[in-house]
Amino acid sequence: MTADTAAFRRIEQRSLRFGIGANAVMTLAGFAAHVATGSSALLLDGLYSAVLVGSSLIASRISRNVVRPPDRAWPYGYEGQEALYVLFRSLVLLGVIGFGIGSAASSLIGWWNGTPPPPLHLEPVASYTTTITALCALLAWRHHRDWIRTQRISLLLLTEARNARIDALITMATGLALLASPWLLLTSFAALAPITDALLVLLVSLALLREPLMALRNAMAQAAGCAADPEILQRTRRVLMQELVGLQLQMMDFTVQQLGRTAFVVVYINPLQAQDSAVIDGLRHHIDARCSADLGRPVHSEVILTAKPPIHQVDPQQQAAP
């Protein structure tokens, strides 16, 4: 582990620990606000923070693992744990959102059938909204700042920063809507005033739905072995072509897979003359260093000597070798 890597790891760990504490406070505040006001929307806000507490605890452990080198137990390294963390965290969030939608739908059906919802006590809402929105904003700023300080490679910090921003917007919108609900009685929407809370839960759930769905799709693609983005492929190709200039080595093809913060590069080389194994090892180390510098993320590469890249024999639509 280099000095920079160790420093980045410490920054990431401190940021995640701060997130655990902040989300724990927001969880307790959300549950307390639900008890004091009777609002299911504030309960959903607290449940969202509770999921973030658990995910931050897991992220802290994964942060310590992903920097470890491959070993006998994990021969391809620990980077896949980062993608799995995002995947399972997204599934848990979808479960919480599903609970919110089901709860809101039940309340709306009861109201439609003539069962009035219990009245809300809005006195604590203003202080709750102000405090939690400010805490979410502080948390988002801290994670984003530390993500930049660690050279923008930590998927954990990027995910947590995005979650905190979403939580801040949802908390602020929910609080303002609850505080404005009594004004509905003075408008033509007075009939909707009793179900403001249920409608808010439904709207908040739908607003939260996009982020875990997108994260789930990306994490599943990474875990399933999908190729990296076209931009990363193009930048990797440029680096590889520069590395092979002047060498009696023909690049037949290459693949790039992103797994968490790490990119895995496999280069298929056709040697035009006999090569010493030390030359190939040196080429691999140079590819690691150059690609890491260009992509701004850790890179693990393998160089395979072959005349026919096996991965493209049955798929003519894949990118042709240079």
N, C-alpha and C positions, 0 to 999 in steps of 0.2 A: 504494500500500500504506500503510495507516494505521500509526500507532505501535503500537497494540495487536496488529494483525495481524503486524507484524514481530517483536514480542516473542513472540507465540505460536509463530511459525515457529521462532525460535531455541530455545525450550523443547522443541518437538517434535523438532527436529534433534538436540539434545543427548541427549534420551531415547532416540531411535533408535540413536544411536552407542553409547550405553551398552549397549543391547540387543545390538548386533552383537558387542561385546567379550565380554559375558557368555555369549551363546550359543556363541561360538567356543570359550570355555573348556569349556563343558559338552559340546560335540561331541568335543573331544579327550579329555576325561575319560571319556565314554561308550565311545569306541573303545578307550582304554587299559584300562578296566574289562572290556570284552569279551575282550580278549586275555589279561588276567590271570586271569579267572574262567572263560572259556568260555561265558558266558551270552548267549544270543541276545536275551533280554529287555533286557539292558543295551545291546546293539548297537542294538536298536530305539529305545531312549531316546536314544542318540547320534545316530541318523539323524534323529529328530524335531528335535533341537537343530540339526542341520546344515541342515534345511529352514528353520528359523527364522533362521539366519544369512543364508541367501540372500534370504529374504523381507524381512529387516530392511534389507539393502543396497538392494533395490529400493524398499522403502518410503521410505528416506531420499531417494532420487532423486525419487520421486513427491511427497514432501512439499515439495520445492522447486518442483515444477511446478504444483501445484494452486492456488497463490496467484497465479499469473501471469494477467493479463487476457487475454481473447480476442484473437486476432490473425488474420492472413490464413491461416496454416497450420492453426490450430485455431479456427475462427470461433465455435464454441460453448463455448470454454474448455477447460481441462485437467481438469475435475473428474471426467470419466469414467474417468481413469486410476486413480483410487482404487478404484472398483468393480471394474475389470478386475484390479487387483492382488489383491484379495480372491478373485476368481474363480479366477485361475490358481494362486494359492497353495493354495487348497482342493484343486484338482486334483492338485497335487504331493503334498500330504499324503495324499490318498486313494491315490496310487500307493505311497507308503511304507507305509501301512497294509495295502494289498493284498500287498506284499512280506512283511510280517510274518505275515499270515494264511497265505500260501502256504508260508512257511518252517516255521511251526508245524504246519501240516497234514502237510507232508512228514515231519517228525520223528515225529509221532504215528502216521502210517501205517507208518513204519519200525519203530517200537517194537511196533506191533500185529503186524507180520510177523516179529518176533523179533530185530530189530537193536537192541541196547541203545544209548542215547545216551551220549556221553562224560561222565565225571564232572565236576562243577563244583568249583571252588576258591573257597570263600566268604569267605576271609579279608579281601579288600579291600572286600567289599560294604558293611559297616557305615560305613566312612569315606566311601565314594563316596556312599551314600544321604544321609548327614547333610550333606555339603558341597553336593551338587547341590540338595537340597531347600531348603537355606537360600539358595542363590544364586537359585533360581527364585522363592522368596518375596520376596527383595529386588528382583528384576527386576519382578515383578508389582506390588509396592508403588510402585516408581519410575514405571512406565508409568501406573498408575491415578492417582497424585498429579499427574503432568504432564497427564493427560487432564482432570482437574478444573481445573488452573491455566489450561488453554487453553479454558475454558468448555464442556467436554464436546462439542466439535464434531469432534474428530479421530477418524475411523474407523480410522486407522492405529494410534493409541495404544490405542484400545479393543480392537482385535483382538489386538495384541501383549500387552496385559495379560491378556486372557482365555487366550491361549496359555500364558503363563508360569504362571498358576494351575493350568491343566490339567497342565502338565509337572511342577509340584511335587507334585500329588496322585499322578500316575502313578509318578513316581520313588520317592516314599515308600512307596506300596503295593507296588511291585515289590521294593524292597529288603527290606521287612519280610517279604514272602512268601518270598523266597529265603532269608533268615536263619532263617525258621521251618520250611523244608522238611525239615531233618534230623529234626524232631520227628514228622514223618509216619511214620517208621519205628517209632515206639512206639504207633501207633494202628492202627485197622482199615483205614486208607487207605495202608498201607505200600507196596502195589503201585504207587501213583501217584507215589511219591517220585522215581523216575528221570526222570519226564516233567514234573516241576514246572516246569522252565524253558519247555518248549513250551506247557504250559497257561497260563503267565503271559503269554507272547507273544500267545497267542490272546485272552486276556481283556483285555490292554492294548490290542490292536488294536481289539477291539469297543468298549472304553470310549472310545477316541479317535475312533471313527467318526462320532459324532453331530455334533461341533463343525464339522468341515469340510463335512459334508452340509448343515447349517443355513446356514453361511456361503455355500456354493455356491448354495443356493436363493435367498437374499436378494440376492447379487451378480448372479445371472442375471436376477432380476426387475428390479433397477435398470438393468442394462445393456440389457435388452429394452424399457425404457420403461414399466414398471408404475407405477401411481399410488401416491402416498405413503400412509402409514397413515391410517385414518379420523380418528384424533386430530389429526394434522397438518392434514388437510383441514378439520376443524371449527374449529381455531384460526385457520387462514388465512381461512376464510369470515368469522369474527368481525372480524378486522382489516380485511378488504376492505369490509365493510359500514360500519364506522366511518369509513373513509377517504372513502366516497362520500356520507356524510351532508351535505346542503345543496348538493350539486352536481347539475347537470342532466345526470346520467349514470346510466343504468340498467344494472346488472350482469346480463348475460344468463346467464353461466356462468363457471366458472374451472376450471383444472386445476393440480395440483401433482405434480411428479415429484421424488423424491429421488435424487441421484446422488452417492455418496460422502458428503461432509460438506455438500454444497450442495443447496438446494431451488430448483427452477425453477418459477416461478408464471406462468401465462398467464391473463390476465383478458379476457373478452369483454364489451365495453362497447357499449351502444346510446346514443349522444348524443341527448338530447331537444331540443337546439338547437345551432346552430353553435358549434364550439369552436376556439380557437387551438391550434396544435400545441405551443406552450410550456406550455399547461395540461396537456396529456396527458403531456409529458415530466416536468413537476413531479409529477404523480400517480404516475408510474412510480417516480421517485426516493423519494417518500414510502412507496410500497408496499415497496420494497426495505428501507428503514430500519425501518419498523414491523414487517414480517414477520421481519426478522433479529433484532430485539430480542425479539419474542414467541416465536419458535421456537428461539432460541439457536443459530443456525447461519447461514452466509452464504446470501443469497437473491438470485437473479437473476430479474427479472420482465419481462414484456412485456405491453403493453396493446394489444389488437386491437379496432378499431372495427367493429362488425358488427350487423346486425339479426337474423341467424340464425347462432348458433354452429355451425360446420360439423362439429364433432367429435361432435355428438349427433343428427344428422339420421337416422342409421340404427340407433341403439341407444336405444330408449325406456326401457331399464332403468337408464340412467345417472341420476345425481342431477339433479333439476330445478333450473333457475335460480331464484334468489330473486325 
